[in-house]
Each structure stands twice: as C-alpha cells, then as structure tokens.
Amino acid sequence: AKCVPICYYEEKHNWWVSKAIRKHKSTVLSVAWCPNNKFIVTGATDFRCRILSAYMLALDSEEDSHGFGDMFKKQHEFGEVLAEFDQAKAWVHDVAWSPNAYRIAFTGHGSTIHFVQLAPPSAEPEVQTVRHNSLPYLSVEFLSNKAVVASGFDQNPHVYVGPDWKFVVKVDKEEKVVKKKKKKFGAALSMFESASQRGESGAKTSSVLTKHLNSILEVHPFYENSFAPSFATAGIDGRVICWNLEKAGLELKDLRDE
C-alpha cells in the first residue's frame, strides 16, 4: 500500500483509531519509529527514504527534546514530509532509527546501505553511502548509536561500525562442507541428475553453507541500555537464530557509544 496508517487507542470509545499518511508514490516496504515517537522513517519502491511527521496534537507533547525544531520546521504538522533521500537509486528494503534519534540507516536493492546523520540545528542531514559486494540487504537494525547489523539475500548478518561507517565482519562463520566423491555408477547418476534437474554440467563436490539456508527477512536486537550485545534473525528457511557479537570475534567496547 502507498499509505501508512498511524494508529492510537481512543479511551473514550474503547477502540483503536488510525490516521493515514498519503505522501508516497509507490508501495511502502518498511517503517521505523523515531525514539521521540513523533516521526517515522519509511522506505518505498519509488527509490525514496522519507522522514515524516506522525505528531498528533491530542497525544504528543510540543516539547522539542531532541532539538529538531530548526531542522524540521513542520515537525508538528501530521503527515508532512520532513526530509527525503534518493541515494539508493533502487527499492528501499528496510529502514532503522538509532537509539539516540540522530542517525538513520536504510538499505537499497542495488547492494547499498546508507547512513544519515541528523545534527540539529544543521539544516541539511548528511548521507554516507556504502556499496558492498554482497547480495542486497532486506533488514537493518542499530545495535548501538555507532553500530549496525544488516542482512538479507546473502544469508549472513553483516556488522558496520561508525561514525565513518565501514563493514567490519560477517557474524556467521561460513562452514565449508566437503562431500565425498561418489564412485562409478553413483557419480554418473549424480552427474545426470545435476544436468537434468539443475542445468549443471557436473556433480558438486563441495559447498559453503551458512546457518540460515535462505534469505534473512528480519533482525531483532536485544538491547541493554541502548546497546545490543546480541540479536536474533529470522529467515525464509523458517529458522530463528540468536547471535552473540563477542562470539563473532568483535570487541564490545568498539561497538558501544563513546
């Protein structure tokens, strides 16, 4: 759908009510809330990532605790587009907001990941684009204000560290499984099956496997005071896997906020 319903509970009528934001030109693929509960960030198939106001006069305070007033002049006008980013040049699969509200990450179908620095009272957000050599990411989440985990078609969670945003590690240590070569008749039969069923010229003798056997759709961090030393992933293969950053060979002090 092109619209984003913002829902709230109406005590008077004992019912949930929604107001729709209709500012998108194509299907919305992802939504994330700002920690101040006044803004949302969206990713869509029109190649855009947008920050929009979800402020409701009857529910939200006018206090500008994060200092966004100078940057977003219409922050208290529901449904207004406060900022728009087109750096992905492709479908924007997922979006995420950092715990302190001053950073945003979004992923593009062109094997890119983008990091937005919001620095009030600066009028213009700064965007850094990182092009990677893996398959596109379908999900992204902040582990802290300076660390991000992203995953998708590559079947392996990748960690990025800022503020200069660089790829640091694949969390899943890929295991190489070597199959025993079949002899005589078995090898011939396997070669025939590969050619007839998968269009392959010969039988494979080895493959590299990750713990997820198909694309990862979702990442969920387990926060401890605005820092997530571990997280879980869910994939098309029906698996939910928990990951520990220390076991992946990362120093937690390098991922925590200064």
LINURGI-V679153 format. One line per field, one symbol per residue. psi: psi as a letter, one per 20 degrees, with the letter a starting at -180 (. if undefined). burial: 1 if it has 9 or more other C-alpha atoms within 8 Angstrom, else 0. A space follows every 50 residues. Layout:
psi = ???
burial = ???
This chain:
psi = qiqopoqqpohgjlqpqqpppmjqiapphqqqqqhijhqqpqprjjkqpq pqpkpphihqqipmhikighgnhkhkopiqohqppjhhkrpogqqqpqhi ijqqqqqqiklqpqppoomqjphpqpppppprjrrqpiqqqphaijpqpq rchijppppqpaijnqphqphooppoopqppqqdgghgghggggghhjkq irpqiqqpqrhpiaqphqpoqnqnljpoirrqqprhijqoppqphhhijq ohhihrq.
burial = 01110100010000000001101101111111111011111111111111 11111100000000000111110011111111010001111111111110 11111111111111111101110010001100000111111111111111 11111111111000100001110000000000000010011111100000 01100000110101111110111001111111111100000011110100 01001100
